[in-house]
């Protein structure tokens, strides 16, 4: 049986429409915040640290994510400027969001005299969990999918019918790349939670997050059909490789220069 697309609109509130895309991303943010807040209190941060940070980080990240996407789709948006604000239809780039989030955290940490690396380490598992959940917003919107496949291929992955049916778009089935990345991110979340007990130094949990996420994104991006392009190169793959190299170099240099001395689980230093 061919697919029956899910309705991207969760509910109508008079003239307003609430989209599943926003609800799912909101759920990812809320759960990530809860986990970061709990870990932050364990490590001695003031209880409102992440609440205060998110007040700035959420809007800045969304704006940066949209700007990033629009810039690489400027040929379209220059002709349809009214669509630039329609983020409920999808079209926010996670790399843009991360740029906004990291920049906000750097400024916030300096203003509050808190180590950026401590904030980033605590937030790293939450970021991966939020990304794992957020990809399901792409699923509902039928976006961020991969190349054409057959229904039998999808059935061979033992996927439930509701996923297979949603991957039937304009008369063809596609790779559920949203699912591949969601699973990869969830596994990374479990890994980072486990590494909290390892003898890591401050900053190394976040750098591990960068490497893990970027490695998965590089391979998943190779299957997608809607990549943002930089000439003939897939921008997400270029950024992913650059981040893996940068994170690995920073990890090694901080260890060798003894810049990374404070243990992750240190509670006495901010």
Number of C-alpha atoms within 10 A of each C-alpha: 6 14 18 13 16 16 11 20 16 14 12 10 8 6 5 8 13 14 19 22 23 19 15 19 19 15 14 22 20 14 16 21 19 14 15 24 22 14 15 22 15 14 18 14 20 12 13 12 18 22 14 11 17 18 10 15 22 16 14 20 25 20 18 22 23 22 20 20 20 22 13 16 14 14 10 13 14 13 9 10 12 9 13 16 13 11 15 17 16 17 20 20 20 19 19 19 23 18 16 21 23 15 14 18 23 16 13 20 19 11 9 11 10 17 17 19 22 26 24 25 25 26 22 24 27 25 24 26 23 25 23 24 25 23 24 20 23 24 22 20 20 20 22 22 25 21 15 17 15 14 18 11 14 20 13 9 9 10 13 10 13 12 18 24 19 20 30 21 17 7 8 14 24 23 23 28 25 24 20 17 20 22 17 20 26 18 15 22 24 13 15 23 15 11 15 15 10 13 11 16 22 25 26 26 25 23 22 21 25 20 20 21 21 22 17 18 21 19 14 21 22 15 18 20 16 13 18 19 14 11 7 6 11 17 17 22 21 14 14 23 16 13 18 21 13 14 19 15 13 15 20 13 13 16 14 10 9 11 13 19 13 16 15 23 17 14 14 9 11 17
